[in-house]
Amino acid sequence: MNDTMPVILAAGRGTRMHSGLAKALHELGGVPLVEHVMRAATQAGLGRPLVVVGYQGDRVEELLAGKAEFITQPELRGTGDAVMRALEVLPAEITEIVVLVADCPLIPHELLGELLGHHRKSGAAATIVTTTMQDPKGYGRIARDATGRVENVIEEKDANDTIRAITEINTGIGIWNVKSLRTVLPTLPWHGEERYLPEALGALLAMGESVDTFYYAESSRVMGINTRRELSQAEAILRQTTLDRLFDQGVTIVDPASTYVDADVEVGQDTVIYPMTFVRGKTKIGRECHIGPMTTIVASRVGDGVQIDRSVIEQSALASRCRVGPFSHLRAGTYLDHNVKIGNFVELKNTRVGIGSKAGHHSYLGDATIGGRANIGAGTVIVNYDGESKHPTFIGDEAFIGCNVNLVAPVEIGAGAYVAAGSTVTQNVPPGGLAIARSRQEVKPGWAHKRKPRAPEGGNHP
């Protein structure tokens, strides 16, 4: 659609959010609001959007870098002024713009296609999307004449009781003829320091142009996000949509009411997700996995047949048939190869574990490379931090690390080597070697009685 361009209004601060973060950057289902809108425009085939930024515009531009063009609204003077800024940089071939708002993240891309088709059939200079809200408070109302034709959009603060009783509202979404907009936008009245784009409808009518509306019945998909409460309501809608998608893809979710899955998550067929599980970010989970209960997975990749029980996985990758938990923590940079077992109360960070290796109990493994079929005994700690820098540890294939071992990095344990239980290892161990780094046991018979003599029979202990 070379003559049509989406324009996303994302300049506002969103004072009713009571936040230091720009409203467009608040997340819904793990994705910033403005990115949801951009995706809808892209999926609808509208092409690369122009995003009007203002408050924290640099952060919005960083988020959408390479995906959109940007124009800054230096002073937040309303939607009318924002669109005027956009018109200043539109390519010459653009004859109409699809205006979208960054705080309407649930908009389906199918709606935009339907809107465009309706608008082109009507031949109107502008077509706006309307819906009906049970509680229309805060929205501009659609004013119609006796024949039902739209006359104007009246903002709530400018409305009387009769207008406030109207339940048909303006969603802020619409298609506008660029040439007509260039004519009417400079003539719009100021309301304090703001100009309202919807008032361009009345100005177009006064010029003899035709305007139209496109009614969309599913109001929850075109709701605006202005408060934390509305953000929570939208989150519930999107979460159910996401879970329905997974159901339809063959995923079992034992208790949807206690399962939280972000919008970008992918899950393979026949995987089971148990209650109180959170799957966030761009996580991808394979087939026939068992995830949870009480598990959190963030921005990670999980292969087929993996079991994760009551654990936290962050920015990590697990190959097929791994087992993790209960109560373990895989921090950023962890990679588990096939058939690795990480048991209870084990923490890994920036560590690669080879095929078939095991760390069953109460260990910390940081900045390490561990070969295949190695055994990490209970209580093993890789001492990787000297107070200033992190240091690496290398453990070879089929190495055996006994219980309660400290490996003081940098250190290398060779393939097939053994480290005796209770050792603190500070030097490299060659392949096939045995390291014992502990004091020789000494037994002193009768020592306790000599230190603390027994009380006489029938007497009291001191």
C-alpha positions, 0 to 999 in steps of 0.5 A: 500500500504505497499510498497509505502509511500508519502513524502511531501517536506515542508522545504522551506521558500518561500522567494517570499511570502515575509512573516515571515511565512513558505510557507507550513503554509499559508492558502488556504480556511482556511486550511494550504497548507501542510495540503491540500497535506496531505489530498490528500495523505490520501484520495488516500490511500497512508498511513501515509506520511513522511513530510520533514520539515525545516524552522519553522519545529516545527510549521509544526510538531505541525500542523500535529501532529499525522497525519504524520511522520517527518524528518528535513532538517537542511539546505535548500539544495534543493529538491534532498537533501530533498529526501535524508534526507527522504530516511535515515528514510524510513522503510525497506519495502518501495520500492517506494515513492510518492513525493509531494510538500507542495505548490501544495495544489489543487492536487486531490486525484484521480490524485494520484491513476491514477498516481500510476496505470500508473507507475506500468503498465509502470515499470519505475524507476520514473514517474513524473506528467507534465502539460502545462502552458500558462505562464510556467515562474518559472517552470522546463521544460520537455525536450524530444528527437525526439521520444517524450521520456523524457530526463530531466527536466531543471530548468528555470534559467539553460534554454536557450531561446529554452527551455524556450519556452517549455510549458510542465512543471514539477509539482514536483509530482512523483513516484520514485523507492527507490533503484534507488534513493539511487544510483543516488541522491549522484551523482547529481551536486550541483547548488550553495548549492542546488541539484535538484531532477528532475535531477535524471531523467537524471541520471536514464536514464544514468544508463539504467533505464526507466523514464516516465511522466504522463500528467495531463491536468487540470493545475490549480489543479497542480499549485505551490504556490510561490507568494501571487498572485498565492495564490490568484488565487488558493483561487479563484479556491478552493472557486468555488469548495467549492461553487459548492459542496454546490450547489450540496448538496442543498444549495442556495447561492444568490450571489457566487461572494460575498460569501466566504466559507472555504474548511472545512465548512458543510452546510445543505440542503435548507439553504440560504446564502446571499451576503457578507457572510464569513463562515470560519474554521470548521463551520457546519450549519444545514438545512433550515437556513438563513445566512446573508447578511453581516455575518461572522461565524468562527469555529462554529456550527449552528443548523437547522432553525437558522437566522443570520442577519448582525452579527459575530459568533465566536467559538460558538454553536447555537441550532435550531431556534435561531435568531441573529441580526442584528449587534450582536457579539457572541464571543468565548464560547457562547452557545444558546439553542433552540429558543433563540433570540439575537437582535440588538447590543448585545455582548455575550462572554463565555455565555450560554443562555437557551431555549427561552430566549431573549436579544433584544437590546444593551446589553453586556453579558459576563461569564454568565449562563442564564436560560430558558425563561429569559428576558434581557432588553435593555442596560443590562450590565454584569460587569464581569471584575474587572481589574484583573479577570473575574467573573461569573453571574447566571440568573435563569429561567424566570428571568426578567432583566429590561432596563439599568441594571448593574449586577456586578459580581459575582452575582446571580439572582434567578429563576423568580426574577425581577430586576427593570430598571436602577438598579445596582445590587451588591448582589444576588437576591433570586428566585421570588424576586425584586431588586431595586438598584437606588436612589428614584426619587425626583421632585422639582417644579419650580427648573429650573426657580429659577436656571435661571430666565426668561428675562424681556419681550422683553429683551435679554437673558443673 
